[in-house]
């Protein structure tokens, strides 16, 4: 009887997930990662969980880790790569304690992410449409790229670009800044974006709040180069 009840509960949960608009798949999860779907009870995320549009995720420890495959529903194109029968347009990696919002629940097919606090890496397949990244200090347009973000209330928003281009617009004003591969910028709290500077001028690990070594799991959607 207990087994039947568990099966029925599982089917009920699957029905709830299917009713939401899924924009991704949680591929790798290292506890503890808590998900807060719009209008639904919160839950602990596990591997292969669907990621609903508008889901807020909280990573609550230094050891926490979340890797999400973003599906075509998030805003990708027909050329996105297949995985598990679904079209994959990019990979989002969150490392350590953090807070992020994945997608805008009020705008279907709007490719938007919200990074409130923590370390993030966003990898898009070549040819994918740009994704908007909102932080407390800036709005960034990520164009077919690998980019790292460090968001902290004391430091601000730090953006480094490994590949492609990221356009950074400080919310305090000023002109948008184009950050190309091999460059970084910082938008301090309440301030304007710095000029892009070469990554080799950062003496890792002391001067860089976000490091390649933080992202030890490479996205399967694009080979490491």
MARZATOR-541164 format. One line per field, with one value per residue (C-alpha): x, y, z; residue number from 1; residue in three letters. Coordinates in nm, 2 decimals. Layout:
<atoms>
u = X, ...
v = Y, ...
w = Z, ...
n = NUM, ...
res = ALA, ...
</atoms>
This chain:
<atoms>
u = 0.00, 0.28, 0.45, 0.13, 0.10, 0.46, 0.39, 0.08, 0.26, 0.54, 0.29, 0.13, 0.47, 0.54, 0.21, 0.28, 0.62, 0.47, 0.22, 0.51, 0.72, 1.05, 1.36, 1.63, 1.75, 1.95, 2.24, 2.47, 2.37, 2.58, 2.38, 2.24, 2.05, 1.70, 1.45, 1.16, 0.92, 0.67, 0.35, 0.46, 0.62, 1.00, 1.21, 1.56, 1.69, 1.84, 2.00, 1.76, 1.51, 1.33, 1.40, 1.09, 1.08, 1.11, 1.26, 1.47, 1.76, 1.95, 2.29, 2.35, 2.71, 3.06, 3.04, 2.71, 2.72, 2.45, 2.49, 2.19, 2.15, 1.94, 1.69, 1.56, 1.25, 1.46, 1.52, 1.75, 1.74, 1.68, 2.05, 2.09, 2.24, 2.03, 2.05, 1.81, 1.56, 1.57, 1.74, 2.02, 2.13, 2.38, 2.50, 2.48, 2.71, 2.67, 2.95, 2.93, 2.68, 2.46, 2.12, 1.98, 1.66, 1.63, 1.41, 1.12, 0.79, 0.59, 0.77, 0.75, 1.06, 1.25, 1.61, 1.69, 1.88, 1.90, 2.22, 2.17, 2.48, 2.75, 2.97, 2.83, 2.95, 2.74, 2.83, 2.63, 2.66, 2.78, 2.49, 2.26, 2.05, 2.19, 2.09, 2.02, 2.18, 2.05, 2.24, 2.19, 2.45, 2.42, 2.24, 2.46, 2.39, 2.58, 2.65, 2.74, 3.01, 3.17, 3.16, 3.20, 3.02, 3.10, 2.82, 2.87, 2.70, 3.04, 3.23, 2.96, 2.93, 3.26, 3.24, 3.52, 3.48, 3.66, 3.50, 3.26, 3.14, 2.94, 2.78, 2.77, 2.54, 2.57, 2.23, 2.39, 2.43, 2.71, 2.77, 2.74, 3.08, 3.17, 3.38, 3.56, 3.73, 4.03, 3.89, 3.71, 3.52, 3.38, 3.06, 3.09, 2.78, 2.61, 2.90, 2.98, 3.15, 3.53, 3.71, 3.78, 4.11, 4.32, 4.27, 4.65, 4.67, 4.48, 4.72, 4.52, 4.41, 4.46, 4.33, 4.05, 3.72, 3.63, 3.87, 3.87, 3.95, 3.61, 3.44, 3.59, 3.31, 3.31, 2.98, 2.91, 2.72, 3.05, 3.39, 3.66, 3.93
v = 0.00, 0.23, 0.17, 0.26, 0.58, 0.68, 0.61, 0.82, 1.10, 1.08, 1.10, 1.40, 1.58, 1.50, 1.64, 1.97, 2.00, 1.94, 2.22, 2.47, 2.59, 2.41, 2.61, 2.37, 2.06, 2.04, 1.82, 1.83, 1.93, 1.93, 2.00, 2.21, 2.38, 2.50, 2.58, 2.83, 2.79, 3.07, 3.00, 2.65, 2.51, 2.52, 2.20, 2.07, 2.03, 1.70, 1.59, 1.57, 1.80, 2.03, 2.40, 2.60, 2.95, 3.20, 2.95, 3.11, 2.90, 2.94, 2.77, 2.77, 2.66, 2.70, 2.34, 2.39, 2.35, 2.36, 2.31, 2.37, 2.28, 2.56, 2.42, 2.57, 2.69, 2.94, 3.12, 2.91, 2.85, 2.55, 2.47, 2.40, 2.06, 1.76, 1.61, 1.36, 1.44, 1.81, 2.10, 2.26, 2.61, 2.67, 2.58, 2.78, 2.69, 2.82, 2.77, 2.81, 3.01, 3.21, 3.34, 3.35, 3.38, 3.17, 3.32, 3.57, 3.39, 3.68, 3.68, 3.35, 3.28, 3.58, 3.47, 3.64, 3.55, 3.73, 3.70, 3.84, 3.71, 3.45, 3.31, 3.21, 3.09, 3.11, 2.92, 2.96, 2.75, 2.94, 3.11, 3.12, 3.44, 3.67, 3.63, 3.93, 3.90, 4.13, 4.20, 4.47, 4.69, 4.62, 4.47, 4.27, 4.13, 3.80, 3.72, 3.36, 3.34, 3.19, 3.45, 3.45, 3.67, 3.75, 3.94, 4.06, 4.35, 4.49, 4.43, 4.49, 4.30, 4.16, 4.03, 3.84, 3.71, 3.40, 3.39, 3.61, 3.96, 4.09, 4.43, 4.58, 4.87, 5.01, 5.09, 5.41, 5.54, 5.60, 5.44, 5.06, 4.89, 4.62, 4.35, 4.11, 3.78, 3.81, 4.12, 4.21, 4.50, 4.59, 4.78, 4.88, 4.93, 5.25, 5.32, 5.31, 5.03, 5.04, 5.03, 4.68, 4.55, 4.25, 3.94, 3.88, 4.19, 4.00, 3.80, 3.49, 3.39, 3.70, 3.98, 3.79, 3.72, 3.46, 3.20, 2.93, 2.68, 2.75, 2.58, 2.23, 2.06, 2.15, 2.19, 1.87, 2.09, 2.23, 2.07, 2.23, 2.41
w = 0.00, 0.09, -0.25, -0.43, -0.24, -0.32, -0.69, -0.69, -0.52, -0.77, -1.06, -0.90, -0.87, -1.24, -1.34, -1.15, -1.31, -1.66, -1.60, -1.56, -1.85, -1.82, -1.94, -1.83, -1.66, -1.33, -1.44, -1.15, -0.80, -0.48, -0.17, -0.05, -0.34, -0.27, -0.55, -0.52, -0.81, -0.87, -0.68, -0.57, -0.25, -0.23, -0.27, -0.26, -0.61, -0.73, -1.05, -1.35, -1.19, -1.44, -1.41, -1.43, -1.58, -1.29, -1.05, -0.78, -0.65, -0.32, -0.27, 0.10, 0.15, 0.01, -0.12, -0.30, -0.68, -0.95, -1.32, -1.55, -1.91, -2.06, -2.32, -2.64, -2.45, -2.27, -2.60, -2.81, -3.18, -3.41, -3.42, -3.05, -2.96, -2.86, -2.51, -2.37, -2.65, -2.58, -2.75, -2.54, -2.60, -2.32, -1.97, -1.65, -1.36, -1.00, -0.75, -0.37, -0.17, -0.41, -0.51, -0.86, -1.06, -1.37, -1.63, -1.62, -1.53, -1.68, -2.02, -2.21, -2.42, -2.28, -2.22, -1.89, -1.57, -1.24, -1.04, -0.69, -0.52, -0.58, -0.86, -1.19, -1.53, -1.84, -2.16, -2.48, -2.79, -3.10, -3.28, -2.98, -2.92, -2.65, -2.29, -2.06, -1.71, -1.44, -1.12, -0.85, -1.02, -1.39, -1.69, -1.92, -2.26, -2.31, -2.68, -2.77, -2.51, -2.20, -1.92, -1.55, -1.30, -0.94, -0.76, -0.40, -0.21, -0.11, -0.43, -0.69, -1.02, -1.16, -1.52, -1.70, -2.05, -2.17, -2.52, -2.71, -2.60, -2.30, -2.30, -1.95, -1.86, -1.51, -1.35, -1.21, -1.57, -1.81, -2.15, -2.20, -2.20, -2.45, -2.28, -2.52, -2.47, -2.24, -2.06, -1.74, -1.59, -1.25, -1.16, -0.80, -0.58, -0.70, -0.95, -1.32, -1.51, -1.52, -1.85, -1.98, -1.87, -1.98, -1.77, -1.76, -1.53, -1.27, -1.04, -0.96, -0.71, -0.49, -0.71, -0.89, -0.71, -0.97, -1.11, -1.37, -1.11, -0.95, -1.24, -1.23, -1.42, -1.79, -1.98, -2.18, -2.44, -2.56, -2.54, -2.33, -2.54
n = 1, 2, 3, 4, 5, 6, 7, 8, 9, 10, 11, 12, 13, 14, 15, 16, 17, 18, 19, 20, 21, 22, 23, 24, 25, 26, 27, 28, 29, 30, 31, 32, 33, 34, 35, 36, 37, 38, 39, 40, 41, 42, 43, 44, 45, 46, 47, 48, 49, 50, 51, 52, 53, 54, 55, 56, 57, 58, 59, 60, 61, 62, 63, 64, 65, 66, 67, 68, 69, 70, 71, 72, 73, 74, 75, 76, 77, 78, 79, 80, 81, 82, 83, 84, 85, 86, 87, 88, 89, 90, 91, 92, 93, 94, 95, 96, 97, 98, 99, 100, 101, 102, 103, 104, 105, 106, 107, 108, 109, 110, 111, 112, 113, 114, 115, 116, 117, 118, 119, 120, 121, 122, 123, 124, 125, 126, 127, 128, 129, 130, 131, 132, 133, 134, 135, 136, 137, 138, 139, 140, 141, 142, 143, 144, 145, 146, 147, 148, 149, 150, 151, 152, 153, 154, 155, 156, 157, 158, 159, 160, 161, 162, 163, 164, 165, 166, 167, 168, 169, 170, 171, 172, 173, 174, 175, 176, 177, 178, 179, 180, 181, 182, 183, 184, 185, 186, 187, 188, 189, 190, 191, 192, 193, 194, 195, 196, 197, 198, 199, 200, 201, 202, 203, 204, 205, 206, 207, 208, 209, 210, 211, 212, 213, 214, 215, 216, 217, 218, 219, 220, 221, 222, 223, 224, 225
res = UNK, UNK, UNK, UNK, UNK, UNK, UNK, UNK, UNK, UNK, UNK, UNK, UNK, UNK, UNK, UNK, UNK, UNK, UNK, UNK, UNK, UNK, UNK, UNK, UNK, UNK, UNK, UNK, UNK, UNK, UNK, UNK, UNK, UNK, UNK, UNK, UNK, UNK, UNK, UNK, UNK, UNK, UNK, UNK, UNK, UNK, UNK, UNK, UNK, UNK, UNK, UNK, UNK, UNK, UNK, UNK, UNK, UNK, UNK, UNK, UNK, UNK, UNK, UNK, UNK, UNK, UNK, UNK, UNK, UNK, UNK, UNK, UNK, UNK, UNK, UNK, UNK, UNK, UNK, UNK, UNK, UNK, UNK, UNK, UNK, UNK, UNK, UNK, UNK, UNK, UNK, UNK, UNK, UNK, UNK, UNK, UNK, UNK, UNK, UNK, UNK, UNK, UNK, UNK, UNK, UNK, UNK, UNK, UNK, UNK, UNK, UNK, UNK, UNK, UNK, UNK, UNK, UNK, UNK, UNK, UNK, UNK, UNK, UNK, UNK, UNK, UNK, UNK, UNK, UNK, UNK, UNK, UNK, UNK, UNK, UNK, UNK, UNK, UNK, UNK, UNK, UNK, UNK, UNK, UNK, UNK, UNK, UNK, UNK, UNK, UNK, UNK, UNK, UNK, UNK, UNK, UNK, UNK, UNK, UNK, UNK, UNK, UNK, UNK, UNK, UNK, UNK, UNK, UNK, UNK, UNK, UNK, UNK, UNK, UNK, UNK, UNK, UNK, UNK, UNK, UNK, UNK, UNK, UNK, UNK, UNK, UNK, UNK, UNK, UNK, UNK, UNK, UNK, UNK, UNK, UNK, UNK, UNK, UNK, UNK, UNK, UNK, UNK, UNK, UNK, UNK, UNK, UNK, UNK, UNK, UNK, UNK, UNK, UNK, UNK, UNK, UNK, UNK, UNK, UNK, UNK, UNK, UNK, UNK, UNK
</atoms>
